[in-house]
Amino acid sequence: MSPTVDEFLSRCTQFARLHPAAVLAMPEPELAVDPRAPAHHLRRTRERARARMVTTARLSLKPTWATTPDLFTAMESATACP
């Protein structure tokens, strides 16, 4: 049984969280599709899945504020040149 669109998008997002570098390096996805499905629906679903995967992968690789060291003390930050 094939997944619904929401299940497919959820699985794409989960994969992107687990393998962000692979998602950013992979080409456009090739999907096995139902030949009875309308072309515009398939294209829109593929575009949504790709966009969601890339966004999730980028957010997964983005350093959090807690891991980014603060190179200035509060006083140095206040007097630093813009």
N, C-alpha and C positions, 0 to 999 in steps of 0.2 A: 504494500500500500504506500503510495507516495505521500509525502508530507504536505500540509497546507502551507500557504504563503507565510503565515505567521510562524509556523514551526520551522520552516526553512530559514527565515530571517533570524530566528532565535539561535539556530544551530550555527549559522554563519558568524553571529556575534560571539558565541561561545568559542568557536575555533579561533577567532581573531584575538580573544583574550588569552588563550593558551599559547598561540604561536604568532605573536605580533610581527616579528621580523620576517617570517615566511609570507605573511599576508602582504606586507609592503613590497616584497621582492617578486611576488607572483604576477604573471600577466593576467589579462582579463579572464575571468572564469569561463570554462566551457561547461555547459549544463546539458544533461540529458533531459529532454523535455517531452511532454505529451504532444504529439502532432496535432491533436484536436484543439489545443489551446490557442487563443488569438495571439497574433504576433506582438501587438502593442502591449498586451498584458505581460508577456514573457520579457520583453525588452525593459519595461518599467520595473518589474520584479528584479531582474538582473542588476539594473542600475541602482535600485534601492539596497540590494544585498551588498554590492561592491562598495557603495558609499558608506554603509554602516560598518562593514568590515575594516575599511581603511581608517575611518574615524576611531573605531574601538582600538585598533592596533596602535595608532599614534598616541592615544591617551594612555594605553598600557605601557608604552615606552617612555612617556614623559616623566621626568623626575618629579617627585613630590617636594614640597617646600621643606619637609623635615629632613630629607636627604641632601638638599642643596646647602652647602656651607655658607654662612654669612661671613664675608671677608672683612667687613667693617664693624666696629663697635657702634653703639648708638651715637656717641659723640662724633665719631669720624663721619658717619652717615649724614649727620646734621650739618657738618661743615664742608662736605665734599662739593666739588665743582659740578655743575649740571652737565 
